[in-house]
Amino acid sequence: MGIFVGVVLKVIEAQGVKKGDKSNPARDLMIMIAAGAGVGGFGTPIGVASNMSAISMMESATGKSVNFAQWTAVGYPVMFVTVILTWGVLMLLFPPHHR
């Protein structure tokens, strides 16, 4: 996630936003970094640490193992739907205002 902050700061700078300016696009980009880091990890077992914990708990509870392909077959559709819903909610909460 930290590497994207540097990229977004350069994008914001390229838009001509100066430090201390209240810019909705700049704010929106920074919020999307945090949201993307949380939502994007659903897709694969190694996306976020909680996925590995969930696999371990499922194996303990059911006795069945879940491999990478099985997790990804379910995780990717969930991730895509969640990304779209997250984008929609963020656009409602933080609508972009053009200059």
BELJO-V291860 format. One record per residue. N is the residue number from 1. RES is the residue in three letters. SS is DSSP state (a for helix, b for strand, c for the rest). PHI is phi in whole degrees, -180 to 180 (NA if undefined). OMEGA is omega in degrees with one decimal (none if undefined). Layout:
n;res;ss;phi;omega
N;RES;SS;PHI;OMEGA
N;RES;SS;PHI;OMEGA
This chain:
n;res;ss;phi;omega
1;MET;c;NA;-176.6
2;GLY;a;-60;-179.0
3;ILE;a;-65;-179.0
4;PHE;a;-72;177.4
5;VAL;a;-61;178.3
6;GLY;a;-62;178.9
7;VAL;a;-65;-178.7
8;VAL;a;-65;177.3
9;LEU;a;-61;177.5
10;LYS;a;-68;177.5
11;VAL;a;-64;178.8
12;ILE;a;-63;178.3
13;GLU;a;-63;-179.9
14;ALA;a;-67;177.3
15;GLN;c;-79;178.8
16;GLY;c;88;178.4
17;VAL;c;-82;-179.7
18;LYS;c;-96;-179.8
19;LYS;c;-58;-179.1
20;GLY;c;95;176.2
21;ASP;c;-67;174.6
22;LYS;c;-95;-176.6
23;SER;c;-115;178.3
24;ASN;a;-63;178.2
25;PRO;a;-61;178.1
26;ALA;a;-64;178.0
27;ARG;a;-61;-178.2
28;ASP;a;-62;179.0
29;LEU;a;-64;179.9
30;MET;a;-67;177.7
31;ILE;a;-66;-179.0
32;MET;a;-67;175.0
33;ILE;a;-61;-179.4
34;ALA;a;-65;180.0
35;ALA;a;-64;-179.5
36;GLY;a;-64;178.7
37;ALA;a;-65;179.4
38;GLY;a;-76;-175.0
39;VAL;a;-77;-175.8
40;GLY;a;-65;-179.0
41;GLY;a;-77;-178.3
42;PHE;a;-67;-168.3
43;GLY;c;-65;-176.9
44;THR;c;-129;179.6
45;PRO;c;-61;-178.0
46;ILE;c;-94;-178.6
47;GLY;c;-64;175.9
48;VAL;c;-143;-175.5
49;ALA;a;-63;-178.7
50;SER;a;-65;176.9
51;ASN;a;-65;178.5
52;MET;a;-66;176.8
53;SER;a;-65;179.3
54;ALA;a;-64;177.9
55;ILE;a;-62;179.5
56;SER;a;-62;179.7
57;MET;a;-68;177.3
58;MET;a;-64;178.4
59;GLU;a;-65;178.6
60;SER;a;-66;-175.6
61;ALA;a;-77;-173.8
62;THR;a;-109;-176.4
63;GLY;c;81;179.7
64;LYS;c;-106;178.7
65;SER;c;-97;178.4
66;VAL;c;-118;179.7
67;ASN;c;-92;-175.8
68;PHE;a;-58;-176.9
69;ALA;a;-65;179.4
70;GLN;a;-65;179.1
71;TRP;a;-62;-177.2
72;THR;a;-66;179.5
73;ALA;a;-62;177.3
74;VAL;a;-93;-174.2
75;GLY;a;-66;-177.9
76;TYR;a;-65;176.2
77;PRO;a;-60;177.5
78;VAL;a;-62;-179.9
79;MET;a;-62;-178.4
80;PHE;a;-63;178.2
81;VAL;a;-63;-179.5
82;THR;a;-66;177.3
83;VAL;a;-62;-179.7
84;ILE;a;-65;178.3
85;LEU;a;-64;179.1
86;THR;a;-63;178.1
87;TRP;a;-60;-179.8
88;GLY;a;-61;179.4
89;VAL;a;-64;-179.9
90;LEU;a;-66;177.4
91;MET;a;-68;176.5
92;LEU;a;-72;-177.9
93;LEU;a;-76;-175.9
94;PHE;c;-129;-177.5
95;PRO;c;-65;178.6
96;PRO;c;-71;176.5
97;HIS;c;-114;-179.6
98;HIS;c;-88;179.7
99;ARG;c;-75;none
